[in-house]
Amino acid sequence: MAKTTKRTDERPAAAEPAATTASTAPIAVLRRHAEQEFADELAALARVDDRPRPPNWQLSPWAVRTYLLGGKLDNGVEITPKYVGNAKLIEIAVATLATDRALLLFGLPGTAKSWVSEHLAAAISGDSTMLVQGTAGTDEAAIRYGWNYARLLTEGPSMDALVPSPMMRAMQTGRLVRVEELTRIPSDVQDSLITILSEKTLPIPELDREVQAQKGFNVIATANNRDKGVNEMSSALARRFNTVVLPVPATLEEEVEIVERRVTQIGRALELPAEKPALEEIRRVVTVFRELREGVTIDGKTKVKSPSGTLSAAEAISVVNHGLAMAGYYGDGVLRAGDLAASLTGAIVKDPVQDRVVWMEYLQTVVKERDDWKDLYRACREVL
């Protein structure tokens, strides 16, 4: 019998993959889109929504309003409010999007323009990701279309070589597209929207073709007039928008509710190891911001100077979240004045000279004189 020899160049069989690997584990995203975060609420609304819907809308205008403003459905499901404020403004915005007129959400920074825009798109189209982010460097390709230059050089102009923008994809699928910070886009690029908004078509002259908008397509733009580098819209473009001005929260209680709700949502998403912030700490931050913003104390007795920043509810949310991180990782998990002092000072003092003087004067004349604010005064003085 011939002797069998074992080959020495054989490679060992590859190991079987582990049942659970890092690549198959669920990914914990930092921030989910609105249609993902509130999928249960959107589904609950869809189940009870028997009202007329505009073409290609996922929900009726009534259901969109309920999703934004909150309420209790007949089946007992509670819809949390996404916007706290004047309900009529939301109704106007939704009604505008049901027509062929575009919507412009206008207001000071931090008045929830982008937040409302995202949730409107999520409720109406089921997709809030059709987004054009306006910057000083935004060009026409971001609004119209671009080219895959490798294919363009080898194949010449064709639909396969064309790279559609979010605007083009929204037109093709009949969805809403969001244009954030419209007035930061150069004026000549802004005007590329005029044909889209008036004719509902996007010409592609290189191919002698056009993309016609499907029913359900519309544009939600946001803009504010406080950022540096603002480019005024031409009158021709402005006429094609219905403008809804989102104001700052009308009352202290309304602003406290907004901040508390968002801090809870963000803290849960970030898994901060701190306790839920006491309402009184949120109230103090919001009070400071409102008094500095309005130039007078809540009781109307003392006038104060205003810093250069806007001090919106969005910045108050950021201050409280930073305080929770400090309390959770470097403290005992309970939010206190010392945890808020650094981020509160950083939010107010944008100009190291002018704003610092305003903040120190406010601390001396207002914060120091309030008996239950002594801890906040001492903490803020330590970081100045």
Steps between C-alpha positions, in 0.01 A plus 500: 500500500636835407591721787291812528690813585345810642546811297672772695374786282135452588339801666278454802130544437370848570340539837124526507380855563375573848127504544504861613760741371550872518388532138164338569432669832237775490647845451401761759472819299556829680191669359216326323292671233157622605320224308713243687477656845123541486412206273246365751314831517495536120369145465231561764386813318491317166274231648232746612543756222198475272499862386578619144871505412671706230668287230803305624456610864549232765255675736214748467549865599302428819736218595809707415372777729435248778849353456662844534284638780420180690173355627322182604354277229169317521686171551674642809842559343667816628677712235774711652524863386797573276433875492380706796355828385233659283296221339384732223856529368522122457162493328613769256824312430320170433236666283774671297669168426169361375504763224757562226663777704828442684536565875761723664542469876654825617612621842784553742756223550378232737126544438458135386492570126711197407320287759158587356631453145628150577178389667282641223701300246484187717122521541415597143755301296615242752856610416680801648836424337445692175718786619702782342717665764557865419850641548710771342656227283176340376498493120234428238588130490369463857162629387480372142736212415865409464703259287698184555803627312656157451190384312457836333848479347464140385134493395411861441193675643229251596250439777734234638778756532272751670502525881156613619472749784254455787284756318490287183428180694215671685354618171524151351333331798247766599645577844593803704853637484651716772731794427670602823638853548386626161641849555851365555502375140642751246225702332572375148473139622178578687343616175547156348194411705275737307436268204447203733247688714311672219506240220534187718764374261877462501658544155805289407628689194802270453263213422218707347273360771315613808376352827140588577392503862261227608196581712596536864824686427561825684778698667542598866771762549629653824674834543594753767631853489746490788789295360797668341523458125125514437407536132166668444261313274401663174143623482436248221597213729329641811169522314504124446501425872230531760689627806414384851688680778574279800533723808694442820289329770235741624524423872752372752289189564483419129876528461563290812273228359688500169840476669390231745350284226802519268753453781321180601499370141864585432620373837328168437659472156848583637453267799636758743556348847323784680162537659221683322572872554294677763247734346631786712847480341348513152285793609807692619684451171195603296442803726859618452470466123162676480611792717822556307317459168223744588716750689285500814443269797188282520338732755564801275682692774861487378636574155801295389732512202471235229801300372579451132363143481137401447461283813227284355324195641736285291800641687324452835453133407871474423594662832285260704625194310860604558420545867352149514817360345711679762274377780493145368869452428667727758235544768242296685249498214291785641497820291618800701609857435867402483427262213322774302736791561760434228257424217268784609788747491621363166156539344472863612858624453556483124695828487776468765495874569150639453302192604718437803417846634127441439510163677695628802262793539199267484655270761560792736171683460255212449634154589679606819189673633278192477510304824452158340756571223810546718641165391467594132670835565799338674535228237493746208747737667746212538512432124529864392 
